[in-house]
Amino acid sequence: MSELILEAVDLEYCYPDGTSALRKVNLEVRKGEKLAILGSNGAGKSTLFMHFNGIYTPSAGAIKFQGQPISYKKKALIELRKKVGIVFQDPDSQLFSASVFQDISFGPLNLGLSEEEVMERVRKAMLDTETTDLEEKPTHLLSYGQKKRVSIAGVLAMEPEIIIFDEPTAGMDPRHSLEFMQLLDKLSSEGKTIVLSTHDVDLAYSWSDRLAIMYRGEILAHGYPGDLLTRPEIVKRADLTIPWLIETHSELVKKGWLPPSTPLPKTKEDLFRNIPFKKEQQSA
Amino acid sequence: MIAIDSYAYNNKLTTIHPLEKSLFAILTMSICLMSKTMITPLLVLALMSGGIILKAGIPGRILTKLLAIPLSFLLISVLTIAFSFAADPSGFWFAHTFNSITIGIRYPDLITAINLFLRSLGAVSCLYFLALTTPLTELITLLHKMKVPVIITELMVLIYRFIFVFLDTATTIRRAQLCRSGYVSTKSSFRSMSRLFSALLGKVFVKSQDLYNAMAARCYTGEIKVLTKKHPVNVKNYFLIAGVEISLVLLNLLWR
């Protein structure tokens, strides 16, 4: 198992008005993995993420980065934020400039890089998120999905080790959300650690290496997606549903189309490959 | 305002260096305001309209509409300068006497009024040229390079961005209110309007906190540093500007 990079230990957080948003949250993020946090609305996913780079200070418990509890001193926080990037859910609260180019260049400039290097990184981030043709447009004339891609580019350009995406595909059309998932795979193959929150069970199941299910500020379960999402009691308690791949698979097994030993399909293609041809079955 | 803003990003002069466009507009405006003849402002108006319509490719009816906005203010102020009241009916070029009071126009006043009218219109056309061809983001960068205090330029960046965010929010809220008959009577209009404003005020606080968090997540330390795209400097344009401005100044001096 790869090394632990980010960790939440007995994390608790209360909002100033007294509502408790996180209760004894324990979560491990390992280097290079693809971790999905599944949870219904208001489960505390965003609040948890705000702790990962020190925006929120926990009421109790701690966040550990590479085994050390993080320090909330200004300098240490900046060092942490260079390594842990967050793409926020609402692009309107992340984009501060009306110029796409200016907004993307903000993060890398704060890292103290040279202008040429920043320029290079901005170009690369714009290519990766397909925002190059938006460069001349002001952010207020962009669509929601376009703004979202610009806000992703703004964090990618900082090249953090861990990238946290809060509901990244919400509001994106199917083509761009597919391309976004491909971008995530590419980033992952480059060795980045990726944490993503979503309430799309199908996406979380197919994409992630490991999964955590949150419900009302608690982690209900964490482990491998195939183990967790096949347990109806957990899925139901978290106000989620079982992924269609698993449902279809178990229905096929139940009705005898597939032998019970067939492995769980991870993708649509796996499932289709598992289903035998009818002719073969008749001849068998 | 929204129309001006979208044309600023979509016109044929966007690739021109913002400094060249600003110099052209500001210098021409100053010369226009200093002119004592009527011919300079007329020329400036023609020059700017030509620039806006032919060079920048902005439809003429948009410019006409925009020029009509200051026209009403101008007419009112110009009329008060042109007309005078007096007890003595002598010296008027055109007058009417009621009882013992004469209302009329004195010839020099008329000239002043027309001059003022044309000068203002000419100056406004210069500002429209700048506003219609140069995005505000580039003007802010220009101000920053001209060593305008950072606090002002940063505020401009944020205010400009959030005008649109809040305009969007307000439009959405108003639309939702309209769908539920929020503005059917005067009473309900006032109530809906007040709720819209209070909702917007709440959003301002939430959004500003969100923005701060998001900027902090990208290592914000109190100064907004950004890169801007570089525009090619065109020496030919500087000669063109110099040529136009010098001839306008000469016109000002010689045409008496």
Interface residues (C-beta under 8 A of the other chain):
Chain A: M50 N53 I55 K74 I78 R81 K82 G85 I86 F88 D90 D92 S93 Q94 L95 F96 S97 A98 S99 F101 Q102 D103 S105 F106 G107 L109 N110 L111 E115 V118 M119 V122 E135 E136 K137 P138 T139 H140 L141 G154 V155 M158
Chain B: D5 S6 Y9 T14 P135 L136 T137 V157 L158 Y160 R161 F164 V165 D168 K207 D210 L211 N213 A214 M215 A216 A217 R218 C219 Y220 T221 I224 K225 V226 L227 T228 K229
